């Protein structure tokens, strides 16, 4: 008999008054921004960056550049194991959901969920499993990312997810500094110039385990392409406003996390190799601690090992073996 894994979902508004919950993942990027002396100004600046960029890209019938407001909710998904039904569950995934408010009409348009995707099990894979393997042998561990991929697939197919979201998530992140990107000649009216990469990165392979394929686009006015991990038809399944919501949200965050790439003074050209040692960039007026986030990734990977993988390893192995990627 295999385990019955179910999910519960809760949401928290991400605005200038946001304070991370005590059980929120400390490495979650929006939690990092919401701590410290300048937390509220940080949040105001981030939200203003998102709204300004959204209105820039959604310029039609928007002469003053202030028609739209982007509303963000943190989506927290807890995993419940059959043997622990009724308990609090394990905090598996957090990500942002986007809603777009049209101040001119009062209408709200659903955006795309998946922004700022983060996962305890991914912390475990990259901060515990991979370093331990590399300490003694090259390559990747057998089955690297398979459990995480199956859990993610199960979540997207779950009743909890489908009751709240009509379309699959899109995970938009930075391009890899280990790869070279070349323009294809195709330009989407919202996503911009499409790029191809020279080879799959480890991130590409890992997200592939989650049933996600990748396309790279550099939106109008962006310094660099973004990586869009998706299922289905990225350019056909989502509205223009929904795509703009993801671009404006994730470009703002990437300018904070990786200003050397996304707030660079010179935009990417026909052939592009991103670099974190680029000296020609502008630091946004937002306080963000990259070193702290890296340290906490290891801490949370070990937390996952202690509280999720070790106590439930046999059950999870049986469940994963019963499901195909």
C-alpha positions in Angstrom: 0.0 0.0 0.0 1.4 3.4 -0.9 1.1 6.6 1.0 -1.6 9.1 0.5 0.0 12.6 0.2 -2.3 15.6 0.2 -1.8 19.3 0.3 -3.2 22.4 2.1 -2.7 25.9 0.8 -2.7 29.2 2.7 -2.0 32.7 1.4 -0.5 35.8 2.9 -0.6 39.3 1.3 2.8 40.6 0.3 2.7 44.3 0.7 4.5 47.0 2.6 3.1 45.7 5.9 4.2 42.1 5.3 6.0 40.4 8.2 7.3 36.8 7.7 5.5 34.2 9.7 7.5 32.3 12.3 7.4 29.1 10.1 8.1 30.9 6.8 11.2 29.7 5.0 14.0 32.1 6.0 15.6 31.8 2.6 12.5 32.8 0.8 13.5 35.9 -1.1 10.6 38.0 0.0 11.2 37.1 3.6 14.8 38.3 3.3 13.6 41.7 2.1 11.1 42.0 5.0 13.6 41.9 7.9 15.8 44.5 9.5 15.8 48.3 10.1 14.7 49.2 6.5 12.1 46.5 6.0 9.1 48.7 5.2 11.0 51.0 2.9 12.5 47.9 1.2 9.0 46.6 0.6 7.7 49.9 -0.7 10.6 50.2 -3.1 10.2 46.7 -4.4 6.4 47.1 -5.0 7.0 50.5 -6.7 9.6 48.9 -9.0 7.0 46.2 -9.9 4.2 48.6 -10.6 6.4 51.0 -12.6 7.7 48.2 -14.8 4.2 46.8 -15.3 2.8 50.1 -16.4 5.7 50.6 -18.7 5.1 47.3 -20.5 1.3 47.7 -20.4 1.4 51.1 -22.1 -1.7 50.8 -24.3 -4.5 53.2 -23.1 -2.3 54.0 -20.2 -1.0 57.6 -21.0 0.0 58.4 -17.4 1.7 55.1 -16.8 -0.3 54.5 -13.6 -3.3 52.5 -14.7 -2.4 49.2 -13.1 -1.4 47.9 -9.6 0.2 44.5 -9.1 -1.1 42.7 -6.1 1.0 39.8 -4.7 0.0 36.9 -2.4 2.5 34.4 -0.9 1.2 30.9 -1.6 2.3 28.4 1.0 1.8 24.7 0.3 2.0 22.2 3.2 2.4 18.5 2.5 0.4 16.1 4.7 1.4 12.5 4.9 -1.2 9.7 5.4 0.3 8.8 8.7 0.0 12.4 10.1 -3.4 13.5 8.8 -4.7 16.3 11.0 -1.2 17.6 11.8 0.4 20.9 10.6 2.0 19.2 7.6 5.5 19.9 6.2 6.0 23.3 4.5 6.9 22.0 1.1 6.6 25.0 -1.3 6.3 28.8 -1.2 5.7 31.1 -4.2 4.0 34.3 -5.3 0.7 34.6 -7.0 0.0 37.7 -9.0 -3.3 39.7 -9.4 -3.5 42.8 -11.6 -5.8 45.6 -10.5 -7.0 47.9 -13.3 -7.7 51.2 -11.5 -9.5 52.6 -14.6 -12.2 49.8 -14.6 -11.9 48.3 -11.2 -11.4 44.9 -12.7 -8.9 42.4 -11.3 -7.2 40.0 -13.7 -5.5 36.8 -12.5 -1.8 36.7 -13.2 0.5 33.7 -13.0 1.4 31.7 -9.9 5.0 30.4 -9.5 6.9 33.6 -9.0 9.8 33.4 -6.5 9.3 29.6 -6.3 11.2 28.1 -3.3 11.2 24.6 -1.8 12.6 23.0 1.3 13.3 19.7 -0.6 15.3 21.7 -3.2 17.4 23.2 -0.4 18.0 19.6 0.8 19.0 18.4 -2.7 21.4 21.3 -3.5 22.8 22.0 0.0 23.0 18.5 1.5 22.8 15.8 -1.2 24.9 17.4 -3.9 27.8 18.6 -1.8 28.0 15.2 0.0 28.1 13.4 -3.4 30.7 15.8 -4.9 33.0 15.3 -1.9 33.7 11.7 -3.0 32.8 11.4 -6.7 32.0 13.5 -9.8 28.7 13.9 -11.6 25.2 13.9 -10.1 23.8 11.5 -7.5 21.6 8.7 -8.9 18.0 9.9 -9.0 19.0 13.5 -8.2 15.8 15.6 -8.0 13.4 12.8 -8.7 11.6 13.0 -5.3 11.3 16.7 -5.6 10.0 16.5 -9.2 7.4 13.9 -8.3 6.2 16.0 -5.3 5.9 19.1 -7.5 4.0 17.1 -10.1 1.7 15.7 -7.4 1.1 19.2 -6.1 0.2 20.7 -9.4 -2.3 17.9 -10.1 -3.8 18.0 -6.6 -7.3 19.1 -5.7 -5.9 21.8 -3.5 -4.0 23.4 -6.4 -6.7 23.0 -9.0 -9.3 24.5 -6.7 -7.4 27.7 -6.6 -5.5 28.0 -9.9 -6.8 27.5 -13.4 -3.4 27.2 -15.1 -0.1 25.6 -14.3 2.6 27.6 -12.6 5.4 29.4 -14.4 8.8 29.7 -12.6 10.7 32.7 -13.8 14.4 32.9 -12.7 17.8 34.2 -13.8 19.7 32.8 -16.7 22.7 30.7 -15.8 26.2 32.2 -15.6 27.6 28.9 -16.9 25.8 29.1 -20.3 25.9 31.2 -23.5 22.6 32.5 -25.0 22.0 33.4 -28.6 19.0 35.3 -30.1 16.8 33.1 -32.3 15.3 35.9 -34.4 11.8 35.4 -32.9 10.3 38.3 -31.0 7.1 38.0 -28.9 5.1 41.2 -28.4 5.3 40.9 -24.6 8.1 38.5 -23.8 10.5 40.1 -26.3 13.5 38.6 -28.0 13.8 34.8 -27.6 17.2 33.2 -26.9 18.5 29.7 -27.2 21.1 28.3 -24.8 24.2 26.3 -25.8 23.5 23.4 -23.3 21.3 22.5 -20.4 22.4 23.7 -17.0 21.9 21.8 -13.8 18.9 24.0 -13.1 17.4 23.1 -16.5 17.8 19.4 -15.6 16.4 19.8 -12.1 13.3 21.7 -13.3 12.9 19.1 -16.1 12.3 16.6 -13.3 9.4 18.8 -12.3 7.8 18.5 -15.7 8.9 22.0 -16.7 10.6 23.0 -20.0 12.4 26.3 -20.5 12.3 29.2 -22.8 14.4 32.4 -22.6 13.2 35.8 -23.4 14.5 39.4 -23.0 11.5 41.7 -22.7 11.6 45.2 -24.1 13.8 47.4 -21.9 15.3 44.5 -20.0 19.0 44.2 -19.5 19.1 40.4 -19.9 16.9 37.5 -20.8 14.9 35.7 -18.1 14.4 31.9 -17.9 10.7 30.9 -18.0 10.1 27.3 -16.8 6.7 26.2 -17.8 4.4 23.4 -19.1 2.0 23.7 -21.9 2.3 26.7 -24.3 4.0 29.7 -22.6 3.0 32.1 -25.4 -0.5 30.8 -25.9 -1.9 29.8 -22.5 -1.5 33.1 -20.6 -2.8 36.5 -21.3 -0.6 39.5 -22.1 -1.4 41.1 -18.8 -0.5 37.8 -16.9 2.8 37.6 -18.7 3.5 41.3 -17.9 2.7 40.5 -14.3 5.4 37.8 -14.1 8.0 39.9 -16.1 7.5 43.0 -13.9 7.5 41.0 -10.6 10.5 38.8 -11.4 12.6 41.4 -13.1 12.3 43.6 -10.0 13.4 40.8 -7.8 16.3 39.9 -10.1 17.5 43.4 -10.2 17.8 43.1 -6.4 19.3 39.6 -6.3 21.5 39.8 -9.4 22.0 43.5 -10.2 25.3 42.6 -12.1 23.0 40.9 -14.7 19.6 42.5 -14.5 20.5 46.1 -13.6 23.6 46.2 -15.8 24.2 49.4 -17.7 24.6 47.6 -21.1 21.8 45.2 -22.2 22.4 41.8 -23.6 23.1 41.6 -27.4 22.7 38.9 -30.0 25.1 36.6 -28.1 25.1 36.8 -24.3 27.1 35.3 -21.5 25.9 36.5 -18.1 28.5 37.3 -15.5 28.4 38.1 -11.8 31.7 39.9 -12.0 30.4 42.5 -14.3 31.5 45.9 -12.7 29.1 48.1 -14.8 25.7 47.9 -12.9 23.5 49.9 -10.6 22.6 48.7 -7.1 18.8 49.2 -6.5 17.8 51.1 -3.4 16.8 47.9 -1.6 18.7 46.1 1.2 19.3 42.4 0.4 21.7 39.9 2.0 22.9 37.4 -0.5 25.4 35.8 1.9 22.8 35.3 4.5 20.5 33.5 2.0 23.2 31.1 1.0 24.0 30.2 4.6 20.3 29.7 5.4 20.0 27.4 2.4 22.3 25.0 4.1 20.5 25.3 7.4 17.1 24.6 5.8 18.5 21.7 3.8 19.6 20.1 7.0 16.3 20.9 8.6 14.6 19.1 5.8 16.9 16.1 6.2 16.2 15.9 9.9 12.4 16.6 9.9 11.2 15.2 6.6 13.6 12.9 4.7 15.0 10.8 7.6 11.7 10.2 9.6 9.6 9.6 6.4 12.2 8.2 4.0 10.8 4.7 3.7 7.3 6.1 3.1 8.5 8.6 0.6 10.5 6.0 -1.3 7.5 3.7 -1.6 5.3 6.6 -2.8 7.9 7.8 -5.3 8.5 4.3 -6.7 4.7 4.1 -7.4 4.8 7.2 -9.6 6.5 7.8 -12.9 8.0 11.1 -13.9 
